[in-house]
């Protein structure tokens, strides 16, 4: 699964690695349940939703064609 992220101040989506996504989540929520939040994000974006965590949004990369 390829995940894109976008902070509120950014205009375009960026393809982001799992390692970087975990860092973003940690920055946004602290060290609470980072892995649990990541699992929730993955499940929700599979359904086509855009999920916000703090000032960052997450979505699945759309397949073209």
DSSP file (Angstrom, degrees, kcal/mol; ACC not computed):
  #  RESIDUE AA STRUCTURE BP1 BP2  ACC     N-H-->O    O-->H-N    N-H-->O    O-->H-N    TCO  KAPPA ALPHA  PHI   PSI    X-CA   Y-CA   Z-CA
    1    1 A X              0   0    0      0, 0.0     2,-0.5     0, 0.0    45,-0.0   0.000 360.0 360.0 360.0 129.8    0.0    0.0    0.0
    2    2 A X        -     0   0    0     59,-0.2    59,-2.7    15,-0.0     2,-0.4  -0.887 360.0-162.1-103.8 129.1    1.4    3.4   -1.0
    3    3 A X  E     -AB  16  60A   0     13,-0.6    13,-2.8    -2,-0.5     2,-0.3  -0.904   4.2-156.8-116.7 137.5    0.4    6.3    1.3
    4    4 A X  E     -AB  15  59A   0     55,-3.2    55,-2.1    -2,-0.4     2,-0.3  -0.848   9.2-161.3-109.7 148.6    0.5   10.0    0.5
    5    5 A X  E     -AB  14  58A   0      9,-2.6     9,-2.4    -2,-0.3     2,-0.3  -0.896   9.5-177.6-126.9 158.0    0.7   12.8    3.1
    6    6 A X  E     - B   0  57A   0     51,-1.7    51,-2.5    -2,-0.3     2,-0.1  -0.882  17.4-143.1-155.8 121.8    0.0   16.5    3.0
    7    7 A X  E >   - B   0  56A   0     -2,-0.3     3,-1.9    49,-0.2    49,-0.2  -0.472  35.9-106.1 -77.3 158.5    0.4   19.1    5.8
    8    8 A X  T 3  S+     0   0    0     47,-2.1    -1,-0.1     1,-0.3    48,-0.1   0.810 120.4  51.0 -55.5 -33.1   -2.2   21.8    6.0
    9    9 A X  T 3  S+     0   0    0     46,-0.2    -1,-0.3     2,-0.0     2,-0.2   0.514  95.2  90.3 -85.7  -4.5    0.3   24.4    4.6
   10   10 A X    <   -     0   0    0     -3,-1.9     3,-0.0     1,-0.1    -4,-0.0  -0.616  59.8-156.9 -93.1 153.2    1.2   22.2    1.6
   11   11 A X  S    S+     0   0    0     -2,-0.2     2,-0.3     1,-0.1    -1,-0.1   0.664  72.8  46.9 -99.9 -20.3   -0.5   22.3   -1.8
   12   12 A X  S    S-     0   0    0     -5,-0.0    -5,-0.2    -7,-0.0     2,-0.2  -0.881  80.3-111.5-127.3 157.1    0.4   18.9   -3.1
   13   13 A X        -     0   0    0     -2,-0.3     2,-0.4    -7,-0.1    -7,-0.2  -0.552  28.4-152.2 -82.6 148.0    0.4   15.3   -1.8
   14   14 A X  E     -A    5   0A   0     -9,-2.4    -9,-2.6    -2,-0.2     2,-0.3  -0.984  18.9-120.5-125.8 131.2    3.7   13.5   -1.2
   15   15 A X  E     -A    4   0A   0     -2,-0.4     2,-0.4   -11,-0.2   -11,-0.2  -0.557  40.6-165.7 -66.5 128.6    4.4    9.8   -1.4
   16   16 A X  E     -A    3   0A   0    -13,-2.8   -13,-0.6    -2,-0.3     2,-0.1  -0.954  16.0-125.0-129.6 137.9    5.7    8.9    2.1
   17   17 A X     >  -     0   0    0     -2,-0.4     4,-2.3     1,-0.1     5,-0.2  -0.333  28.5-113.3 -75.5 160.3    7.4    5.8    3.4
   18   18 A X  H  > S+     0   0    0      1,-0.2     4,-2.3     2,-0.2     5,-0.2   0.894 117.7  55.2 -60.3 -40.7    6.1    3.9    6.4
   19   19 A X  H  > S+     0   0    0      1,-0.2     4,-1.5     2,-0.2    -1,-0.2   0.912 110.6  44.6 -58.8 -44.7    9.1    4.9    8.5
   20   20 A X  H  > S+     0   0    0      2,-0.2     4,-2.5     1,-0.2    -1,-0.2   0.852 109.8  55.7 -70.1 -34.8    8.4    8.6    7.8
   21   21 A X  H  X S+     0   0    0     -4,-2.3     4,-2.6     1,-0.2    -2,-0.2   0.916 106.2  50.9 -63.6 -41.9    4.7    8.2    8.5
   22   22 A X  H  X S+     0   0    0     -4,-2.3     4,-2.1     1,-0.2    -1,-0.2   0.878 110.2  50.2 -63.4 -36.5    5.5    6.8   11.9
   23   23 A X  H  X S+     0   0    0     -4,-1.5     4,-2.3     2,-0.2    -2,-0.2   0.913 110.2  50.2 -65.1 -42.7    7.7    9.8   12.6
   24   24 A X  H  X S+     0   0    0     -4,-2.5     4,-2.1     2,-0.2    -2,-0.2   0.932 110.6  48.9 -61.2 -46.5    4.9   12.1   11.5
   25   25 A X  H  X S+     0   0    0     -4,-2.6     4,-2.8     1,-0.2     5,-0.4   0.922 110.9  50.6 -60.2 -44.5    2.4   10.4   13.8
   26   26 A X  H  X S+     0   0    0     -4,-2.1     4,-1.9     1,-0.2    -1,-0.2   0.895 110.9  49.1 -61.1 -40.6    4.9   10.6   16.7
   27   27 A X  H  < S+     0   0    0     -4,-2.3    -1,-0.2     1,-0.2    -2,-0.2   0.870 116.1  43.2 -65.8 -35.9    5.4   14.4   16.0
   28   28 A X  H  < S+     0   0    0     -4,-2.1    -2,-0.2    -5,-0.2    -1,-0.2   0.866 131.5  17.3 -80.8 -37.4    1.7   15.0   15.9
   29   29 A X  H  < S-     0   0    0     -4,-2.8     3,-0.4     1,-0.4     2,-0.2   0.448  98.2-126.4-117.0  -1.1    0.4   12.9   18.8
   30   30 A X     <  -     0   0    0     -4,-1.9    -1,-0.4    -5,-0.4    -2,-0.1  -0.549  59.7 -40.9  83.9-157.7    3.5   12.3   20.9
   31   31 A X  S    S+     0   0    0     -2,-0.2    -1,-0.2    -4,-0.1     3,-0.1  -0.021  97.6 118.2 -99.9  30.8    4.5    8.7   21.9
   32   32 A X  S    S-     0   0    0     -3,-0.4     2,-0.9     1,-0.2     3,-0.2   0.746  92.0 -29.6 -63.1-117.8    1.0    7.5   22.7
   33   33 A X  S  > S+     0   0    0      1,-0.2     4,-2.3    -4,-0.1     5,-0.2  -0.628  72.5 161.6-105.1  73.1   -0.2    4.6   20.5
   34   34 A X  H  > S+     0   0    0     -2,-0.9     4,-2.3     1,-0.2    -1,-0.2   0.917  75.5  47.6 -60.6 -46.7    1.7    5.3   17.3
   35   35 A X  H  > S+     0   0    0      1,-0.2     4,-2.3     2,-0.2    -1,-0.2   0.888 111.7  51.2 -64.6 -39.1    1.4    1.8   15.9
   36   36 A X  H  > S+     0   0    0      2,-0.2     4,-2.2     1,-0.2    -1,-0.2   0.899 110.2  48.7 -64.5 -41.3   -2.4    1.7   16.7
   37   37 A X  H  X S+     0   0    0     -4,-2.3     4,-2.6     2,-0.2    -2,-0.2   0.903 110.5  51.8 -64.3 -41.1   -2.9    5.1   15.0
   38   38 A X  H  X S+     0   0    0     -4,-2.3     4,-2.5     2,-0.2    -2,-0.2   0.910 109.2  49.5 -63.0 -42.5   -1.0    3.8   11.9
   39   39 A X  H  X S+     0   0    0     -4,-2.3     4,-2.3     2,-0.2    -1,-0.2   0.922 111.3  49.9 -61.8 -43.9   -3.1    0.7   11.7
   40   40 A X  H  X S+     0   0    0     -4,-2.2     4,-2.5     2,-0.2     5,-0.2   0.924 110.1  50.4 -60.1 -45.1   -6.3    2.8   11.9
   41   41 A X  H  X S+     0   0    0     -4,-2.6     4,-2.7     1,-0.2     5,-0.2   0.936 110.6  49.3 -58.9 -47.7   -5.0    5.1    9.2
   42   42 A X  H  X S+     0   0    0     -4,-2.5     4,-1.2     1,-0.2    -1,-0.2   0.907 113.0  46.6 -60.7 -42.8   -4.2    2.2    6.9
   43   43 A X  H  X S+     0   0    0     -4,-2.3     4,-0.6     1,-0.2    -1,-0.2   0.907 114.9  46.4 -66.4 -41.3   -7.7    0.6    7.4
   44   44 A X  H ><>S+     0   0    0     -4,-2.5     5,-1.4     1,-0.2     3,-1.0   0.898 110.6  50.2 -70.4 -41.0   -9.5    3.9    6.9
   45   45 A X  H ><5S+     0   0    0     -4,-2.7     3,-1.9     1,-0.3    15,-0.3   0.756  96.9  69.5 -73.5 -21.4   -7.7    5.0    3.8
   46   46 A X  H 3<5S+     0   0    0     -4,-1.2    -1,-0.3     1,-0.3    -2,-0.2   0.825  97.7  54.1 -58.7 -29.4   -8.3    1.5    2.2
   47   47 A X  T <<5S-     0   0    0     -3,-1.0    -1,-0.3    -4,-0.6    -2,-0.2   0.321 128.5-100.0 -88.5   6.9  -11.9    2.7    2.0
   48   48 A X  T < 5S+     0   0    0     -3,-1.9    -3,-0.2     1,-0.3    -2,-0.1   0.533  77.1 139.5  89.7   6.6  -11.0    5.9    0.2
   49   49 A X      < -     0   0    0     -5,-1.4     2,-0.5    10,-0.0    11,-0.4  -0.450  49.9-134.2 -82.1 156.4  -11.1    8.2    3.2
   50   50 A X        -     0   0    0     -2,-0.1     2,-0.4     9,-0.1     9,-0.2  -0.964  24.8-156.7-107.0 125.7   -8.7   11.0    3.9
   51   51 A X  E     -C   58   0A   0      7,-2.1     7,-2.7    -2,-0.5     2,-0.5  -0.870   3.0-152.3-109.7 134.3   -7.6   10.9    7.5
   52   52 A X  E     +C   57   0A   0     -2,-0.4     2,-0.4     5,-0.2     5,-0.2  -0.891  12.7 179.8-104.9 133.5   -6.2   13.9    9.5
   53   53 A X  E >   -C   56   0A   0      3,-3.0     3,-1.7    -2,-0.5     2,-0.3  -0.932  69.4 -49.1-129.3 107.1   -3.8   13.5   12.4
   54   54 A X  T 3  S-     0   0    0     -2,-0.4   -29,-0.0     1,-0.2   -26,-0.0  -0.519 123.1 -20.2  64.6-126.2   -2.9   16.8   13.8
   55   55 A X  T 3  S+     0   0    0     -2,-0.3   -47,-2.1    -3,-0.1     2,-0.4   0.237 122.4  87.0 -98.8  13.4   -1.9   19.1   10.9
   56   56 A X  E <   -BC   7  53A   0     -3,-1.7    -3,-3.0   -49,-0.2     2,-0.3  -0.924  59.6-155.3-118.5 139.7   -1.2   16.2    8.5
   57   57 A X  E     -BC   6  52A   0    -51,-2.5   -51,-1.7    -2,-0.4     2,-0.4  -0.856   7.1-157.5-111.7 148.4   -3.6   14.3    6.2
   58   58 A X  E     +BC   5  51A   0     -7,-2.7    -7,-2.1    -2,-0.3     2,-0.3  -0.962  16.9 161.8-126.6 140.7   -3.1   10.8    4.9
   59   59 A X  E     -B    4   0A   0    -55,-2.1   -55,-3.2    -2,-0.4     2,-0.2  -0.982  39.0-102.4-151.1 160.3   -4.6    9.1    1.8
   60   60 A X  E     -B    3   0A   0    -11,-0.4     2,-0.3   -15,-0.3   -57,-0.2  -0.591  44.1-103.7 -82.3 146.2   -4.0    6.0   -0.3
   61   61 A X        -     0   0    0    -59,-2.7     2,-0.3    -2,-0.2   -59,-0.2  -0.551  38.0-127.0 -69.7 127.0   -2.3    6.5   -3.7
   62   62 A X        -     0   0    0     -2,-0.3     2,-0.3     1,-0.1    -1,-0.1  -0.582  17.0-125.8 -78.7 134.4   -4.9    6.3   -6.4
   63   63 A X        -     0   0    0     -2,-0.3     2,-0.4     2,-0.0    -1,-0.1  -0.632  23.7-143.9 -78.2 134.8   -4.1    3.8   -9.2
   64   64 A X              0   0    0     -2,-0.3    -1,-0.0     1,-0.2     0, 0.0  -0.819 360.0 360.0-102.4 140.4   -4.3    5.4  -12.6
   65   65 A X              0   0    0     -2,-0.4    -1,-0.2     0, 0.0    -2,-0.0   0.433 360.0 360.0  99.3 360.0   -5.6    3.6  -15.7
